[in-house]
Amino acid sequence: MHIYETVVVVQPKLSDTEVVDFIDKTKKVITKGGGEILSEDRWGRRKLAYPIKHVREGFYFYLKFQAPGALVQKMSAQFRIADDILRSMTVHAIEMKAAPVKPK
């Protein structure tokens, strides 16, 4: 299993409860698929840099999770066909370890 980071931009027409339901459903897909949520951050409604599908703002959220690669491919495919998602991006996170400090 690897660590991944996902940012999703959801349609602003959704109510706050619908957005929360969508986030919870996404987290359940990850955990049921054998993954583990490491962190979550809801950035809220923000203006887009450019219009997407004639929409000028969206609801952003970020998930950091550990999961098998097959689950990530399945999630990405579902994100591409979902009407409520304007954009999504999932990347493989590289965990940086701090270099040991050399004594002077």
C-alpha positions as CSV (number, residue, x, y, z in Angstrom):
1,M,0.0,0.0,0.0
2,H,1.1,3.5,-0.8
3,I,0.2,7.0,0.5
4,Y,-1.9,9.2,-1.8
5,E,-3.2,12.7,-1.7
6,T,-6.4,13.7,-3.5
7,V,-7.9,17.1,-4.1
8,V,-11.5,17.3,-5.4
9,V,-13.5,20.3,-6.5
10,V,-17.2,19.8,-6.2
11,Q,-20.1,21.7,-7.8
12,P,-21.1,24.7,-5.7
13,K,-24.8,24.0,-6.4
14,L,-24.6,21.2,-3.8
15,S,-25.8,22.1,-0.3
16,D,-23.4,21.8,2.6
17,T,-25.0,18.6,3.7
18,E,-24.7,17.1,0.2
19,V,-21.0,18.0,0.1
20,V,-20.5,16.4,3.6
21,D,-22.4,13.3,2.4
22,F,-20.2,13.1,-0.7
23,I,-17.0,13.4,1.4
24,D,-18.2,10.7,3.8
25,K,-19.1,8.4,0.9
26,T,-15.6,8.9,-0.6
27,K,-14.0,8.1,2.8
28,K,-16.1,4.9,3.1
29,V,-15.0,3.8,-0.3
30,I,-11.4,4.1,0.8
31,T,-11.9,2.3,4.1
32,K,-14.0,-0.5,2.6
33,G,-11.4,-1.0,-0.1
34,G,-8.7,-1.7,2.5
35,G,-7.4,1.9,2.8
36,E,-6.9,4.2,5.8
37,I,-7.6,7.9,6.0
38,L,-4.6,9.7,7.3
39,S,-5.8,13.3,7.2
40,E,-8.7,15.4,5.8
41,D,-9.1,19.1,5.2
42,R,-12.1,20.9,3.9
43,W,-11.0,24.1,2.2
44,G,-14.6,25.3,1.5
45,R,-16.0,27.3,-1.3
46,R,-13.5,29.1,-3.4
47,K,-13.3,31.0,-6.6
48,L,-11.8,29.0,-9.5
49,A,-8.9,30.4,-11.5
50,Y,-10.9,29.9,-14.6
51,P,-14.5,28.8,-15.4
52,I,-15.1,25.1,-15.6
53,K,-18.4,24.1,-17.3
54,H,-19.5,27.7,-16.9
55,V,-19.0,27.5,-13.1
56,R,-16.8,30.1,-11.4
57,E,-16.5,28.6,-7.9
58,G,-16.4,25.2,-6.3
59,F,-16.1,23.4,-2.9
60,Y,-12.6,22.1,-2.4
61,F,-11.6,19.2,-0.1
62,Y,-8.3,17.3,0.4
63,L,-7.8,13.7,1.6
64,K,-4.5,12.0,2.5
65,F,-4.8,8.3,2.7
66,Q,-3.1,5.0,2.4
67,A,-4.6,2.5,0.0
68,P,-3.7,-0.2,-2.7
69,G,-3.2,1.2,-6.2
70,A,-6.2,-0.7,-7.6
71,L,-8.5,1.3,-5.3
72,V,-7.0,4.6,-6.4
73,Q,-7.6,3.7,-10.1
74,K,-11.2,2.8,-9.3
75,M,-11.8,6.0,-7.4
76,S,-10.3,8.1,-10.2
77,A,-12.6,6.4,-12.7
78,Q,-15.6,7.2,-10.6
79,F,-14.5,10.8,-10.1
80,R,-14.2,11.2,-13.9
81,I,-17.8,10.2,-14.6
82,A,-19.5,11.9,-11.6
83,D,-21.5,14.9,-12.6
84,D,-21.0,16.7,-9.3
85,I,-17.2,16.8,-9.6
86,L,-15.6,19.6,-11.5
87,R,-12.0,18.5,-11.1
88,S,-10.1,15.9,-9.1
89,M,-6.4,15.0,-8.8
90,T,-4.8,12.2,-7.0
91,V,-1.0,11.9,-6.6
92,H,1.3,9.4,-5.0
93,A,2.7,11.2,-1.9
94,I,6.4,10.8,-1.2
95,E,7.1,10.8,2.5
96,M,10.2,12.8,3.1
97,K,12.3,11.8,6.0
98,A,14.4,14.4,7.8
99,A,18.1,14.2,7.1
100,P,20.1,13.3,10.2
101,V,21.8,16.3,11.8
102,K,25.6,16.1,11.8
103,P,27.3,17.2,14.9
104,K,29.7,20.2,14.4
